[in-house]
């Protein structure tokens, strides 16, 4: 309840597109990430995160993967893998299917 005025200011600043966060979100890489990769990120996140949690193919690629802390695993391996898989899914699955269905 105490942060409600701050939330109101944040929403107002984003809606007016004058807030520094709104300016950052309008940056081309973020727009591309939202338009192109959001569906791939949504679909693939559970697969990649489960693979990292079980350590199956991550563990075979990297020695000592299981000894790393969870935030280190996420930011060093899971997030980059998720982004790369989402880019490939967008370029080689989503775009060709969209072109085929048009």
ABEGO torsion letter per residue (X at the ends): XAAAAAAAAAAAAAAAGABAAAAAAABAAAAAAAAAAAAAAAAAAAAAAAAAAAGBAAAAABBGAAABBAAAAAAAAAAAAAAAAAAAAAAAAAAAAAAAAX
